[in-house]
């Protein structure tokens, strides 16, 4: 399992998440101006968020041998 062990790596992860969370309202406003329904945008966002979480769990969760991997932890 991949674990962030340095303060610098954790700060970079936090800044990236803040950047992506900060751009979400601007994207919503832009899409609503183009005539897209907000419900469809939220549905796309949640599906994409779920798929990204699954992909990240299966890729980063399999890195390394000294920690238990994602599949063994999921079975517990």
N, C-alpha and C positions, 0 to 999 in steps of 0.2 A: 504494500500500500504506500502511496506517495504522501509524505507528511512534510509540511513546510517547517523547517527547523531553524531558519534564520529570521531575524527581525526584518531584514531587508526584503526577503521574499514575501513575508506576511504583509508588509506595508504595500508592496506592489500589488498583491492580490486585492487588498482593500481598496486601493486607488482605482484599479480596473473595475471593480464592482460598483464603486461610486460613480465612475464615469458612465457606465452602461445604465445604471439606474437614473442618472441625471438626464440622459438623452431620451428616456422613455416618454416624458410628457411632450417634448418637442416633436417626436415622431407621431404621437397620437394627434396633436394639433394639425400637423401637416396632412395626415391621412384623412382627418375629418373635413378639412378644407377641400379635398379632392372628391368628397362625396362618399367615402367609405363608411359603413356603419360601425360604430364603436364596438358593438358586440362581436363582429367578425374579427376586429383587430385584437380584442382580448382573447378570443378563442385561439387565434394564431399564436399569440404570445404564450399562452399556457401550454399549448401543444409543443411549441419550440422549446420552452423551458423544461418540460418533462423529458423530451428527447435529449436535450443537452445534458441533463442530470444523469440519465441512463448511460449515455456515451462516456461521460466523464467518470462515472463509477466503474464502468467496465475497462476503461483504458488506464486511468490513474490508479485504480484499485488493484491492478495486476502488477504494478511496478514494484520491484524489490522482492527479496526472498526472506529477509529477516522478520518481517511483519506478516500477520495473516492476511490473505488476499480477500477481495470483495466477495467472491462466491462462497468461501468457507464461512465468512461472517454472516452472510445472508442465510445460510442453511441453519445457523444457530438460532 
